[in-house]
Amino acid sequence: QSSLTNSDIIFVKLHAPWEVLGKYAELMNVRMPFRRKIYYLHRRYKFMNRIEKQISRFRGWLPRKPMKLDKETLPDLEENDCYTAPFSQQRIHHFIIHNKDTFFNNATRSRIVHHILQRVKYEEGKNKIGLNRLLSNGSYEAAFPLHEGSYRSKNSIRTHGAENHRHLLYECWASWGVWYKYQPLDLVRRYFGEKIGLYFAWLGWYTGMLFPAAFIGLFVFLYGVTTLNHCQVSKEVCQATDIIMCPICDKYCPFMRLSDSCVYAKVTHLFDNGATVFFAVFMAVWATVFLEFWKRRRAVIAYDWDLIDWEEEEEEIRPQFEAKYSKKERMNPISGKPEPYQAFADKCSRLIVSASGIFFMICVVIAAVFGIVIYRVVTVSTFAAFKWALIRNNSQVATTGTAVCINFCIIMLLNVLYEKVALFLTNLEQPRTESEWENSFTLKMFLFQFVNLNSSTFYIAFFLGRFTGHPGAYLRLINRWRLEECHPSGCLIDLCMQMGIIMVLKQTWNNFMELGYPLIQNWWTRRKLRQEYGTQRKTSFPQWEKDYNLQPMNAYGLFDEYLEMILQFGFTTIFVAAFPLAPLLALLNNIIEIRLDAYKFVTQWRRPLASRAKDIGIWYGILEGIGILSVITNAFVIAVTSDFIPRLVYAYKYGPCAGQGEAGQKCMVGYVNASLSVFLVSDFENRSEPTSNGSEFSGSPLKYCRYRDYRDPPHSPAPYGYTLQFWHVLAARLAFIIVFEHLVFCIKHLISYLIPDLPKDLRDRMRREKYLIQEMMYEAELERLQKERKERKKNGKSYHNEWP
């Protein structure tokens, strides 16, 4: 049928009759409802029964669970309450068939039709097979299953019920009014297929697991707020009006009182306090528990959705691979047919070139970070000489803030470049099948995006202020620019700003691009149609016309959705010791994200082809890698970036409580003074010497200033050499990293060992189901034979019994 809006476009609607569906369902081993499930109850003792009765009576007084969906609005999804078996036309009487038109749901029908279209030969020739080739060469513009009518209705779903599954999904899943309710995963799976259903199951599980992490993170932050007035270190910083700090940049930066950084010292304490180490250990263990329990959750979903015994059929070879290697063929050991073959030497050389391209692009990121470092170094002195007093007095914070915003812009620009480079390199490798291509592309894009997003954060966490030298002998870039120093209150405030700004900006931008972009495009399309055909004519468009005007799903499927969440998981775990509020921000974003994605799938996109999957694929391995990296980075953040270790060393070795085995706030008296070294102002290099002489503090030019380090005073035998306290702190830092990593890795491995991948009750259910299905098959066959026997007796037909 020709399009009503564009006569050049012709729609072809394909429908498979019952005979075709039955034949291909048998070939594809599609599992269909067989018999109602008989739930086996474990033997219970009288005492347990009494307790359960008391609990149920108590529950009766409590309000109904608000997060559960109303069962009256949801349809009875028969396949979830029935045992299933591979469909067979010979044993069709075994299956529960109330209506042949609805026996195969729409997702299954579209999958069968697509399976047929992928294998149809459309022209004479070796490679002239399949719908995908017709789409790639432009013969067809699009191919998609139809949505089940409109997602809106004039009537209320409570009084009139849902008009179709799309309308039901919109009301109980994609609507903002149900943001606090569980997702109807079985309905999502029925409408969109198992692959998309698994994505939303994983996203819902991840969001649910964020609740304890967000709560503990908020507790750590609130602990910092409540102990702020009792923190000896921030008190000493605020009271240190007589301690004059050396300038933090050349020429234009003035001398400053340590008490001027009072606010920053207090803010640092909110994130860097006694509970930080506990939270870092908790988050490392949390990441392991999340992954281990996801395995169990996935196993339950796989059982409920009949994916346990499902094996992916052997994939077709990619057309590009066939075209490239069609001259060389070898026998496929599985199918026994000749197929294109890629030589080992050719494969290796392509992989080496691809790996070189990845390495080069990572170097580009590092170069961009280096550019940001130079920007920070140059602009510190610029802001220090600024006309506005607000910026002049907060030059370092202004530098960090602007650098993070510029860094975010660079991240977004490089992301566009990376996608094209990853596509080029993946196609250069010539993967054999679509899944190999997808895994290769996914790994490259993740590496690029991860390095792009986190490289500047790694710089701030581990390199900022570490290699600056000391006053009078600063280390410089290209012998010109003095390397940036940390704020007098420490480096953690910079890391917190970096984490907070990037996380909020990235999530806001992603949410806008995910929903805002298709919304604007669809609105523009509807506006043009309204102008040309009017509102009344537009509402009478057939469903295929309406669906064609929606946006197609991303070319890479669920890649963008997974990538966004995995990068967020990295942010939530890798530097969580520096920013305990990260899990809370992630939780708030994900509550919105679930409904945004649901709204997008139901209303803004064409219905994607329902496809099957057993797990989240290569993303699980990436999550495990992030979990391991998070332990290492958090160990280094606590040991190197925060002041946790220097404070411990002071409390036990150098403070008032030295040798007494205590580490309370009274033991921290004098810590600030002990952590600062003395510098003789006359020892400044000419290019470092500040324009002011510091006479505004005491009325006469300053002789000495202080800086953060453990160095000998200028008049000692070895001026500005490292003190014994420096080596004690360094040894304690290294010891902490080793102990922390080994302890956390031991806990992680112990937890993963103790938590089985398959729940015990699920294992018992699977065994019982196997037993019951065999019994049911025998019973059903016996019933059929008895029926046939009775019919023959009625018809008066005699037959010969082999057995007496």
PyMOL commands that set and color helices and strands:
alter all, ss='L'
color gray80, all
select helices_A, chain A and resi 18-27+46-61+78-80+92-94+100-103+106-117+131-136+157-160+165-174+176-178+185-192+194-226+228-230+232-239+258-271+276-304+319-325+344-384+389-393+395-429+434-462+492-539+543-548+559-574+582-604+618-641+644-654+665-668+671-674+681-683+695-698+724-754+760-795
alter helices_A, ss='H'
color red, helices_A
select strands_A, chain A and resi 31-36+82-86+244-245+256-257+329-331+338-340+469-470+473-474+476-477+481-482+676-680+704-708
alter strands_A, ss='S'
color yellow, strands_A
deselect
rebuild
show_as cartoon
